[in-house]
Amino acid sequence: MKLYFLGPNGTYSELAAKKISGLLNENITLEPVSTISKIVDLLDRDENLLGVLPIENSIEGIVRQSIDTLYLSDVKIMAQIDVKIEHCLFSKGNKNSIKHISSHPQALAQCTNYITSNFDKDIDLISATSTAQAVKSIIDKDETYAAIGSINAAKDLNLNILDKNIGDIKDNKTRFILAGKGKNLFSKKERTSIVFNTKNEAGALLKVLEIFKKYDLNLVYLESRPSKKVFGEYNFFVDIDKGINEINEAIEEIKKECNFYKFLGSYPIF
């Protein structure tokens, strides 16, 4: 079975994929894919495929591309795993020669204090599709280019590690999900994810939140995102701290208060 992750090799997504593959009683082949949307598209076409997606960072919050593509697909969440993020700065030269720094936008944001404290205010920040892609992109560059990524991303690339663990917050983690359309690979259910939008009337969201309160359900996550269908209409993404079998009655009441409802998955946390 193939397990896709956001590539190239050396990303934190690959690390999450390796951890998850170790939990599966399956013959798993890991394969990098260039974008999150491509991973979800591949999963949507074949129920025999699996994918790992970054869903939320403890500093920068939700990974919007993952949330938005999941909502528009038939892919479900099967498991969740947290990965510790420890960014490093790589270059061919030293810090004094650096004029350009490349990384994924979230990684750049997570290292804002380090960048402003160590480099001129006009430092050129370059957005990359992944931290690993950023690291590999400076191989053919001169010593004025640097990249931020994981220690695994620079393995065997003959780059200098100028600084380690440069993130603004040292206890930095990213939540990854295992996703697919096939059978659920885990019997244990500890969390349920849903998305809905409410009726266009005053107090509509409050009515839904009161249902959660009525059934004593703990919402560990709540995020609003544009529906991308009607201007001014928003979807609410919610994580509930119980498996779906424990909250069916509440879900049926919630559906009655919504214009749209979708079940995204009920899954274990590792």
Helices and strands as residue ranges (DSSP letters): E 2-6, H 12-21, E 29-33, H 36-45, E 50-57, E 61-62, H 64-71, E 76-84, E 88-91, G 95-97, E 100-103, H 105-110, H 112-118, E 124-127, H 131-137, E 145-149, G 151-154, E 160-163, E 173-180, E 191-198, H 204-214, E 219-226, E 234-240, G 244-246, H 248-256, E 258-267
